[in-house]
């Protein structure tokens, strides 16, 4: 079987890709800038790390240091594919894949897609429909951009990910509060972890009201395949965390969504790999929120797997190993799969989580990320969520109702 190099994982604990790879017989070498970061996550993470063929720490993390370590690894046993699901390491993964002559998104497009404003500027030059936008590199420039675009606007880091530090601004009062926050971030940029800080470039965008969806697309040099539409549900403002989603969705014009997604990928020269594209579907059609040059994370591959009855992680591995997309081209879902997240109603210390005692076959997976004694708060970003449930159903409504019912019957006690 293949030897895979996996560069970091989302959240410090999402090892599903590694576990699926090992279960399929592949060898995985895990590379990180901070091994202590993962070891601090607990026994489950330690057990996942133990499945790796080798664990390599590159510290301090720079591309030359990564390349040196990877070439030494490649000499011991040839690396067949490089995989990366975390945004802040995609550029290094792309450069390394080019060095080793392995399949990956080209470095120029990878660099472009690590900056949301640069992506929008490229799409504007290609005439792709999208919301009004502007680049801002200071609080004063944010102020000017908001006045130019008009309320409501979305303000987010150009290099951000995981719904971190995203703000919807609908009034002068909200703008003033945001500008005070941005003044503080000038001296103390957002810390993304693993030694990476924000670059203090902000995307100021027209806020389009409508329904949020996600589209996951696999591309190789010959074709693109849309795996399906994920119908997303947000927590109420001011939160920008995702409450849940259902895959696939039967509520949208799939052909129109696919055509728009492919236009976006063509415009940025997305030549290889998985892309996760978020859109708002308004009354007059879809508008791009952002496009990420990686497979969706946050447990969504599990959700998609229950609907399609296959491992999306293994499909991603096969893609990077050169497999054809023919099998995915005409794939049909066997069920609808809904995910719903559990959260805290107020800030405090988590006392206990009592899960429903009686469940049916529709409940496929329940995972908790917080434990008694952890500090919790209402969800402003995805990292504030406590855990999730995945349920399936013969229709989208039945799957969503089963997941909602499970969360409703879960008792989250806070000191």
C-alpha positions as CSV (number, residue, x, y, z in Angstrom):
1,X,0.0,0.0,0.0
2,X,1.0,3.7,-0.2
3,X,3.2,5.8,2.1
4,X,1.3,9.0,2.9
5,X,2.7,12.2,4.5
6,X,0.1,14.0,6.6
7,X,0.9,17.6,7.5
8,X,-0.9,18.6,10.7
9,X,-4.6,18.0,11.4
10,X,-7.5,20.4,12.1
11,X,-8.2,21.3,15.7
12,X,-5.3,19.3,17.0
13,X,-7.5,16.2,17.4
14,X,-9.2,15.4,14.1
15,X,-7.3,12.3,13.0
16,X,-10.0,10.8,10.9
17,X,-8.0,10.9,7.8
18,X,-5.0,9.2,9.4
19,X,-7.3,6.5,11.0
20,X,-9.1,5.8,7.7
21,X,-5.8,5.6,5.9
22,X,-4.3,3.1,8.4
23,X,-7.5,1.0,8.4
24,X,-7.2,0.7,4.6
25,X,-3.6,-0.5,4.9
26,X,-1.6,2.6,4.1
27,X,1.4,3.8,6.1
28,X,1.1,7.4,7.4
29,X,4.0,9.6,8.5
30,X,2.6,12.5,10.5
31,X,4.5,15.8,10.4
32,X,3.9,18.7,12.9
33,X,5.5,21.9,14.1
34,X,4.4,21.3,17.7
35,X,4.1,17.7,18.9
36,X,3.4,18.9,22.4
37,X,0.3,20.6,21.1
38,X,-1.2,17.3,20.0
39,X,0.0,15.3,23.1
40,X,-1.9,17.7,25.3
41,X,-5.2,16.8,23.6
42,X,-5.6,13.6,25.7
43,X,-5.7,9.9,25.4
44,X,-7.7,9.7,22.1
45,X,-5.1,11.9,20.3
46,X,-2.2,9.8,21.7
47,X,-3.9,6.7,20.5
48,X,-4.3,8.2,17.0
49,X,-0.7,9.3,16.9
50,X,0.4,5.8,17.8
51,X,-1.1,4.6,14.5
52,X,1.3,6.7,12.5
53,X,4.3,4.9,10.9
54,X,6.4,7.8,12.1
55,X,5.9,11.1,13.8
56,X,8.2,13.9,12.8
57,X,8.4,17.3,14.5
58,X,9.8,20.2,12.5
59,X,10.6,23.0,14.9
60,X,11.1,25.8,14.3
61,X,8.8,25.3,11.4
62,X,10.1,26.8,8.1
63,X,9.7,25.5,4.6
64,X,13.5,24.7,4.3
65,X,13.4,22.8,7.5
66,X,10.2,20.9,6.4
67,X,11.8,20.1,3.0
68,X,15.0,18.8,4.7
69,X,13.0,16.5,7.0
70,X,10.8,15.3,4.1
71,X,13.7,14.5,1.8
72,X,15.3,12.5,4.5
73,X,12.0,10.6,5.0
74,X,11.6,10.2,1.3
75,X,15.1,8.6,1.1
76,X,14.2,6.1,3.9
77,X,10.9,5.2,2.2
78,X,9.4,7.0,-0.8
79,X,6.4,9.2,-0.1
80,X,3.5,8.5,-2.5
81,X,1.2,11.4,-1.6
82,X,1.1,14.5,0.6
83,X,-2.1,15.4,2.4
84,X,-3.1,18.5,4.3
85,X,-6.4,19.6,5.8
86,X,-5.3,22.7,7.7
87,X,-5.2,26.0,5.9
88,X,-2.1,27.5,7.6
89,X,0.1,24.6,6.2
90,X,-1.3,24.4,2.6
91,X,1.4,26.5,1.0
92,X,4.2,24.4,2.5
93,X,2.4,21.2,1.5
94,X,2.1,22.5,-2.1
95,X,5.7,23.4,-2.3
96,X,6.8,20.1,-0.9
97,X,4.6,18.2,-3.3
98,X,6.1,20.1,-6.2
99,X,9.6,19.3,-4.9
100,X,8.8,15.5,-4.7
101,X,6.8,15.6,-8.0
102,X,3.6,14.5,-6.3
103,X,0.0,15.4,-7.1
104,X,-1.3,18.5,-5.3
105,X,-2.8,21.9,-6.0
106,X,-0.2,24.1,-7.8
107,X,1.8,26.5,-5.5
108,X,0.6,29.7,-7.2
109,X,-3.0,28.9,-6.7
110,X,-2.4,27.7,-3.2
111,X,-0.8,31.0,-2.3
112,X,-3.6,32.9,-3.9
113,X,-6.3,31.0,-2.0
114,X,-4.7,31.7,1.3
115,X,-5.8,35.3,0.9
116,X,-9.6,35.9,0.5
117,X,-9.2,39.4,-0.9
118,X,-6.7,38.2,-3.6
119,X,-9.2,35.5,-4.6
120,X,-12.0,38.1,-4.9
121,X,-9.8,40.4,-6.9
122,X,-9.0,37.5,-9.3
123,X,-12.7,36.6,-9.6
124,X,-13.5,40.3,-10.3
125,X,-11.0,40.4,-13.2
126,X,-12.6,37.2,-14.6
127,X,-16.1,38.7,-14.4
128,X,-17.4,36.2,-11.8
129,X,-20.5,37.3,-10.0
130,X,-19.8,38.0,-6.3
131,X,-20.7,40.5,-3.5
132,X,-19.1,43.9,-3.4
133,X,-15.8,43.8,-1.5
134,X,-12.7,45.8,-0.5
135,X,-9.3,45.2,1.1
136,X,-8.6,46.9,4.4
137,X,-5.2,46.8,6.3
138,X,-6.1,49.1,9.2
139,X,-9.1,50.1,11.3
140,X,-9.3,53.4,9.3
141,X,-9.4,51.5,6.0
142,X,-12.1,49.2,7.4
143,X,-14.1,52.2,8.3
144,X,-13.7,53.7,4.8
145,X,-14.6,50.4,3.1
146,X,-17.8,49.9,5.2
147,X,-18.9,53.5,4.2
148,X,-18.2,52.7,0.6
149,X,-20.0,49.3,0.5
150,X,-22.8,50.2,2.9
151,X,-24.5,48.3,5.7
152,X,-24.7,45.4,6.3
153,X,-21.2,44.2,5.7
154,X,-19.1,41.2,6.6
155,X,-15.5,41.9,8.0
156,X,-13.1,38.9,8.3
157,X,-9.4,38.2,8.3
158,X,-8.2,37.7,4.7
159,X,-6.1,34.7,5.9
160,X,-8.6,33.4,8.4
161,X,-10.3,30.0,8.6
162,X,-12.8,28.1,10.8
163,X,-15.2,31.0,11.1
164,X,-12.7,32.7,13.5
165,X,-13.1,36.5,14.1
166,X,-15.9,36.9,11.5
167,X,-18.1,40.0,12.2
168,X,-21.4,41.1,10.6
169,X,-21.7,44.9,11.0
170,X,-25.2,46.3,10.5
171,X,-25.0,49.8,12.2
172,X,-22.6,52.6,13.0
173,X,-22.6,51.5,16.7
174,X,-21.5,48.0,15.8
175,X,-18.9,49.5,13.4
176,X,-17.4,51.6,16.2
177,X,-17.1,48.6,18.5
178,X,-15.4,46.6,15.8
179,X,-13.0,49.4,15.0
180,X,-11.9,49.5,18.7
181,X,-11.2,45.8,18.5
182,X,-9.2,46.1,15.3
183,X,-7.1,48.8,16.8
184,X,-6.0,46.3,19.5
185,X,-5.3,43.6,16.9
186,X,-2.9,45.9,15.1
187,X,-0.4,45.4,18.0
188,X,-1.5,41.9,18.9
189,X,-2.5,39.9,15.8
190,X,-4.8,36.9,16.0
191,X,-3.0,33.8,16.9
192,X,-3.9,30.9,14.7
193,X,-1.8,28.4,16.6
194,X,1.2,26.4,15.6
195,X,3.3,29.5,15.5
196,X,1.2,31.3,12.9
197,X,-0.3,34.8,13.4
198,X,-2.8,36.8,11.2
199,X,-1.4,39.2,8.7
200,X,-3.9,41.9,9.6
201,X,-5.4,42.1,6.1
202,X,-9.2,42.2,6.2
203,X,-11.8,41.4,3.7
204,X,-14.8,43.8,3.9
205,X,-17.7,42.3,2.0
206,X,-21.3,43.1,1.2
207,X,-23.4,40.9,3.5
208,X,-25.9,38.9,1.4
209,X,-28.9,37.5,3.1
210,X,-30.0,34.0,2.2
211,X,-29.3,30.3,2.9
212,X,-25.7,29.1,3.5
213,X,-24.5,26.1,1.6
214,X,-21.2,24.2,1.2
215,X,-20.1,22.4,-2.0
216,X,-17.3,19.9,-2.0
217,X,-15.6,19.4,-5.3
218,X,-12.8,16.9,-6.4
219,X,-10.6,18.0,-9.3
220,X,-7.9,16.4,-11.3
221,X,-6.3,17.7,-14.4
222,X,-9.1,16.1,-16.6
223,X,-12.3,16.9,-14.8
224,X,-14.2,18.1,-11.7
225,X,-16.8,16.3,-9.7
226,X,-19.3,17.9,-7.3
227,X,-19.9,15.5,-4.4
228,X,-23.1,17.3,-3.3
229,X,-24.6,20.3,-1.6
230,X,-24.4,20.6,2.1
231,X,-27.3,22.7,3.5
232,X,-25.9,24.7,6.4
233,X,-27.7,26.1,9.4
234,X,-26.1,29.0,11.4
235,X,-26.5,29.9,15.1
236,X,-28.4,33.2,15.6
237,X,-26.3,36.5,15.4
238,X,-23.9,37.7,16.7
239,X,-22.6,34.1,16.4
240,X,-20.9,33.1,13.2
241,X,-20.7,29.4,14.1
242,X,-22.4,26.6,12.2
243,X,-25.2,24.9,14.1
244,X,-25.4,22.0,11.7
245,X,-26.0,20.9,8.1
246,X,-27.6,18.3,6.0
247,X,-26.0,16.4,3.1
248,X,-27.1,16.2,0.4
249,X,-29.7,18.9,0.0
250,X,-32.8,18.7,-2.2
251,X,-33.7,22.3,-1.7
252,X,-31.5,24.0,-4.4
253,X,-30.9,24.0,-8.2
254,X,-27.9,21.6,-8.2
255,X,-27.0,22.4,-11.8
256,X,-26.8,26.2,-11.2
257,X,-24.8,25.7,-8.1
258,X,-22.4,23.3,-9.8
259,X,-21.9,25.6,-12.8
260,X,-21.1,28.6,-10.4
261,X,-18.7,26.5,-8.3
262,X,-16.8,25.3,-11.4
263,X,-16.6,28.8,-12.8
264,X,-14.9,29.9,-9.6
265,X,-12.4,27.1,-9.6
266,X,-11.6,27.7,-13.3
267,X,-11.0,31.4,-12.6
268,X,-8.4,30.6,-9.9
269,X,-6.7,27.8,-11.9
270,X,-7.7,25.2,-9.4
271,X,-6.0,22.2,-11.1
272,X,-6.0,19.5,-8.5
273,X,-7.4,18.3,-5.1
274,X,-10.4,18.9,-3.0
275,X,-12.1,22.3,-2.7
276,X,-14.7,23.4,-0.1
277,X,-16.8,26.3,-1.5
278,X,-19.2,28.2,0.8
279,X,-22.0,30.2,-0.8
280,X,-25.1,32.2,0.1
281,X,-28.1,31.3,-2.0
282,X,-30.2,34.5,-2.3
283,X,-33.4,35.1,-4.1
284,X,-31.4,36.0,-7.3
285,X,-29.0,33.1,-7.1
286,X,-25.8,32.0,-5.4
287,X,-23.0,34.3,-4.1
288,X,-19.6,33.2,-3.1
289,X,-18.7,33.4,0.6
290,X,-15.3,31.8,0.3
291,X,-13.4,28.9,-1.3
292,X,-11.0,26.7,0.6
293,X,-8.4,24.6,-1.2
294,X,-8.9,21.5,1.0
295,X,-11.5,18.9,1.9
296,X,-14.0,20.2,4.4
297,X,-13.2,19.4,8.0
298,X,-15.2,19.7,11.2
299,X,-16.5,16.2,11.0
300,X,-18.4,16.8,7.7
301,X,-16.6,13.9,5.9
302,X,-18.2,11.6,8.4
303,X,-21.6,13.1,7.7
304,X,-21.0,12.8,3.9
305,X,-19.8,9.2,4.4
306,X,-23.1,8.2,6.1
307,X,-25.1,9.6,3.2
308,X,-22.9,8.1,0.5
309,X,-21.9,4.9,2.4
310,X,-18.2,5.3,1.6
311,X,-15.2,7.0,3.2
312,X,-14.6,10.5,1.7
313,X,-11.2,10.4,3.3
314,X,-10.2,7.3,1.3
315,X,-11.6,9.0,-1.8
316,X,-9.3,11.9,-1.1
317,X,-6.3,9.6,-0.7
318,X,-7.2,7.8,-3.9
319,X,-7.4,11.1,-5.7
320,X,-3.8,12.0,-4.6
321,X,-2.6,8.6,-5.6
322,X,-3.9,9.1,-9.1
323,X,-7.2,7.3,-9.1
324,X,-9.8,8.3,-11.7
325,X,-12.9,10.3,-10.7
326,X,-15.1,8.0,-12.7
327,X,-16.6,6.2,-9.7
328,X,-17.5,9.5,-8.0
329,X,-18.9,11.0,-11.2
330,X,-22.3,9.3,-10.9
331,X,-22.4,8.6,-7.2
332,X,-25.9,8.6,-5.7
333,X,-26.6,9.1,-1.9
334,X,-28.2,6.2,-0.1
335,X,-29.7,8.5,2.6
336,X,-29.8,12.1,3.9
337,X,-27.4,12.8,6.7
338,X,-27.8,15.7,9.2
339,X,-25.3,16.9,11.8
340,X,-26.3,19.1,14.7
341,X,-23.9,20.7,17.3
342,X,-24.4,20.9,21.0
343,X,-23.4,24.1,22.8
344,X,-23.5,25.9,26.1
345,X,-26.4,28.3,26.8
346,X,-24.2,30.5,29.0
347,X,-20.5,30.9,29.9
348,X,-19.2,28.8,32.8
349,X,-17.6,25.5,33.7
350,X,-19.1,22.4,32.2
351,X,-20.6,20.2,35.0
352,X,-22.0,17.3,33.0
353,X,-23.5,16.2,29.7
354,X,-26.3,13.7,29.9
355,X,-27.1,12.2,26.5
356,X,-30.5,10.6,25.6
357,X,-30.8,7.0,26.8
358,X,-33.1,5.9,24.1
359,X,-32.2,6.3,20.5
360,X,-33.1,4.7,17.2
361,X,-31.1,3.4,14.3
362,X,-31.2,6.8,12.7
363,X,-28.5,8.0,15.2
364,X,-25.2,7.2,13.6
365,X,-22.5,9.0,15.5
366,X,-22.2,11.1,18.7
367,X,-18.9,12.8,19.6
368,X,-18.1,15.2,22.5
369,X,-15.1,17.5,22.4
370,X,-15.6,19.1,25.9
371,X,-15.5,17.3,29.2
372,X,-16.7,18.2,32.8
373,X,-14.4,20.9,34.2
374,X,-13.8,22.6,30.8
375,X,-14.7,26.2,30.4
376,X,-17.5,26.7,27.9
377,X,-19.5,29.6,26.4
378,X,-22.2,30.3,23.9
379,X,-21.0,29.7,20.3
380,X,-19.4,32.7,18.7
381,X,-17.1,30.6,16.5
382,X,-17.0,26.9,15.6
383,X,-14.4,26.3,18.4
384,X,-16.9,27.0,21.1
385,X,-19.1,24.0,20.2
386,X,-19.3,21.1,22.7
387,X,-20.0,18.1,20.5
388,X,-22.2,16.8,17.8
389,X,-24.7,14.1,16.6
390,X,-25.1,12.7,13.1
391,X,-28.5,11.2,12.1
392,X,-29.8,9.8,8.9
393,X,-33.2,9.7,7.3
394,X,-35.0,8.8,4.1
395,X,-35.7,12.5,3.5
396,X,-33.8,15.7,4.4
397,X,-36.6,16.6,6.9
398,X,-36.5,13.3,8.7
399,X,-32.7,13.4,9.1
400,X,-32.8,17.0,10.4
401,X,-35.7,16.2,12.9
402,X,-33.8,13.2,14.3
403,X,-30.7,15.2,14.9
404,X,-32.6,18.2,16.4
405,X,-34.5,15.9,18.7
406,X,-31.3,14.3,20.0
407,X,-29.8,17.7,20.8
408,X,-33.0,18.9,22.4
409,X,-33.0,15.8,24.7
410,X,-29.3,16.3,25.7
411,X,-28.9,18.0,29.1
412,X,-25.8,20.3,29.3
413,X,-25.3,21.4,32.9
414,X,-23.0,24.4,33.6
415,X,-21.7,25.5,37.0
